[in-house]
């Protein structure tokens, strides 16, 4: 069985996560199971009304979206697999149930294995339906045993072009996930901030999580189920 990508990236730090988070992030390719989370976002979407028409132009990418809501139900599926280029990966497929319709938001995080055995893996996130937006992801464990993730330099892949986004234009995502003992639920908070604009996208809420076995033939070996595949894979990172 392949190692979980977050364990590859965190190394010994992985053991400092709370037990519930260790279980959540231990999904590995070839396990025969995938994860399902169901819950409610206290807030989700773009708070700035003037920015929403611009985000509507990117709605087909299934990465950003113009809606904003409070108390919005959602569902996430986590699929551990090996991507088409042989990299350990985790694909997250989110369905967000706005009153106006369902938004799909998905990404694939792949582990780039180091050349030296004493180094941790590097995580690279390919975002959206066509996986055209790519960003480096730094992860760490807080003193409370939470997982913290911060996106770093981003780039766009448009055909043969590789376009690094300058710091003045790049939006960074700041994510934190933890276990709420009082509620007995997972909690997550993500903010996407662009230095010239401010807060572009936010989602924060709570959810229950469980592992479900794949149906026979649904995910042979370490592949990704067909319905969870993007419209396009991007080899470059």
C-alpha positions in Angstrom: 0.0 0.0 0.0 1.2 3.6 -0.8 1.9 6.0 2.0 -0.6 8.9 2.6 0.6 12.1 0.9 0.3 14.2 4.0 2.4 11.8 6.0 5.0 12.0 3.2 5.0 15.8 3.4 4.9 16.1 7.2 7.3 13.3 8.1 7.6 12.9 11.9 5.3 15.9 12.4 2.4 13.8 11.2 2.3 12.1 14.7 1.6 15.5 16.3 -1.8 15.7 14.6 -4.8 14.9 16.8 -5.9 11.2 16.4 -9.0 12.2 14.5 -6.9 14.2 12.0 -4.4 11.4 11.6 -7.2 9.1 10.7 -8.6 11.7 8.2 -5.3 12.3 6.5 -4.2 8.6 6.5 -6.2 7.7 3.4 -3.7 6.0 1.0 -3.9 4.6 -2.6 -4.8 1.0 -2.7 -6.7 1.0 0.6 -10.0 0.0 -1.1 -11.9 2.8 0.6 -12.6 6.5 0.0 -13.7 9.2 2.4 -17.1 11.0 2.5 -17.6 14.2 4.5 -21.1 15.8 4.9 -21.8 19.0 6.8 -22.6 22.7 6.7 -20.6 25.7 5.8 -21.2 28.6 8.3 -20.0 30.9 5.5 -18.9 30.0 1.9 -18.1 32.0 -1.2 -17.3 35.6 -2.2 -18.3 38.3 0.3 -17.4 41.2 -2.0 -20.4 41.8 -4.3 -18.4 43.9 -6.8 -16.1 40.9 -7.4 -18.7 38.3 -8.0 -19.3 39.1 -11.7 -15.6 38.5 -12.4 -15.7 35.2 -10.6 -18.7 34.2 -12.6 -16.5 34.3 -15.7 -14.4 31.5 -14.2 -17.3 29.3 -13.0 -16.7 26.7 -15.7 -13.2 26.0 -14.2 -15.0 24.6 -11.1 -12.4 26.2 -8.8 -13.8 29.6 -8.0 -17.5 30.7 -7.9 -19.5 33.9 -7.5 -22.1 32.8 -4.9 -22.0 33.6 -1.2 -24.1 32.0 1.5 -24.4 31.1 5.1 -25.6 27.8 6.5 -24.9 26.1 3.2 -24.8 22.2 3.2 -21.9 20.5 1.4 -20.4 17.1 0.6 -16.8 16.2 0.0 -15.3 13.0 -1.3 -11.6 12.2 -0.8 -10.0 9.7 -3.2 -6.4 8.5 -2.7 -4.8 7.3 -5.9 -1.7 7.4 -8.1 -2.0 10.1 -10.7 -1.4 9.3 -14.4 2.3 10.3 -14.0 3.0 7.9 -11.1 2.8 10.4 -8.2 0.9 9.6 -5.0 -2.1 11.8 -5.0 -5.3 12.8 -3.2 -8.3 14.1 -5.2 -11.0 16.1 -3.3 -14.4 16.5 -4.9 -16.7 19.0 -3.2 -20.3 19.7 -3.9 -21.7 22.9 -2.4 -25.5 23.1 -2.4 -26.4 26.8 -2.8 -30.1 27.6 -3.1 -29.5 28.7 -6.7 -27.8 25.4 -7.6 -24.9 23.1 -6.9 -21.3 24.2 -7.3 -18.5 21.7 -7.9 -15.1 22.5 -6.6 -12.3 20.0 -6.9 -8.5 19.6 -6.9 -5.8 17.0 -6.9 -2.8 17.3 -4.5 0.2 15.2 -5.6 3.3 14.4 -3.6 6.6 15.1 -5.4 9.0 12.6 -3.8 12.4 13.9 -2.8 15.7 12.6 -4.2 17.1 12.2 -0.7 15.5 9.9 1.8 16.0 12.4 4.7 13.8 15.0 3.0 10.0 15.2 3.1 7.9 15.2 0.0 6.7 18.4 -1.7 3.0 18.9 -2.2 1.7 20.4 -5.4 -2.0 21.2 -5.9 -3.7 21.2 -9.3 -7.0 23.0 -9.1 -10.2 23.0 -11.1 -11.9 21.0 -13.8 -8.9 21.3 -16.2 -6.2 21.4 -13.6 -4.8 24.6 -15.2 -4.0 26.4 -11.9 -1.1 24.9 -10.0 0.2 26.0 -6.6 2.8 24.7 -4.1 1.3 23.8 -0.7 3.2 24.1 2.5 1.7 22.1 5.4 2.5 22.1 9.1 1.1 21.0 12.5 0.1 23.6 15.1 0.7 23.4 18.8 -2.9 22.3 19.2 -2.5 19.4 16.7 -4.3 21.1 13.9 -3.3 20.9 10.2 -2.3 24.2 8.7 -1.8 24.7 4.9 -0.6 27.7 3.0 -0.5 27.9 -0.7 2.7 29.4 -2.2 3.7 30.4 -5.7 1.0 29.8 -8.3 1.2 29.4 -12.1 -1.2 28.9 -15.0 -0.7 26.3 -17.7 -2.4 27.5 -20.9 -1.5 25.1 -23.7 2.3 25.1 -23.9 2.6 28.2 -21.8 3.7 28.2 -18.2 2.7 31.6 -16.7 4.0 32.3 -13.1 1.7 34.7 -11.3 3.6 37.6 -9.9 3.3 38.2 -6.1 1.3 41.3 -6.7 -1.4 39.3 -8.5 -1.2 35.9 -6.9 -3.9 34.9 -4.4 -2.9 32.7 -1.5 -5.0 30.2 0.4 -4.7 29.9 4.1 -6.3 26.7 5.5 -6.7 25.1 8.9 -8.5 21.9 9.8 -9.1 20.5 13.3 -11.2 18.3 15.4 -13.9 19.9 17.7 -14.2 17.8 20.8 -17.3 19.6 22.0 -19.2 19.0 18.8 -17.6 15.7 17.9 -17.1 17.0 14.3 -14.3 18.0 11.9 -13.9 21.8 11.4 -12.3 23.6 8.5 -11.6 27.2 7.6 -10.1 28.4 4.3 -9.5 32.0 3.2 -8.2 33.0 -0.2 -6.6 36.4 -0.1 -5.2 38.6 -2.9 -3.0 41.4 -1.8 -4.6 44.1 -3.9 -8.2 43.0 -3.4 -8.3 41.4 0.0 -10.5 38.4 0.7 -11.5 36.7 -2.5 -13.1 33.4 -1.2 -13.8 32.0 2.2 -15.4 28.8 3.5 -15.7 27.7 7.1 -17.8 25.0 8.6 -18.1 21.6 10.3 -18.7 18.1 9.0 -18.9 14.4 9.8 -16.6 12.0 8.0 -16.5 8.3 7.3 -14.7 5.8 5.1 -16.6 3.8 2.6 -15.4 0.8 0.6 -15.4 1.0 -3.2 -17.8 -1.1 -5.0 -16.2 -4.0 -6.9 -14.6 -2.6 -10.1 -15.2 1.0 -9.2 -11.6 1.9 -8.5 -9.3 -1.0 -9.7 -5.9 -0.9 -8.1 -4.7 2.6 -7.3 -6.7 4.5 -10.0 -9.2 7.2 -9.6 -12.9 6.4 -10.2 -14.0 7.7 -13.5 -16.7 10.1 -12.2 -14.1 11.8 -10.0 -11.6 12.3 -12.8 -10.9 15.9 -14.1 -11.5 16.8 -17.8 -7.8 17.1 -18.2 -4.6 16.1 -16.3 -1.6 18.3 -16.1 1.8 16.6 -15.9 3.8 19.8 -15.2 4.1 21.3 -11.8 
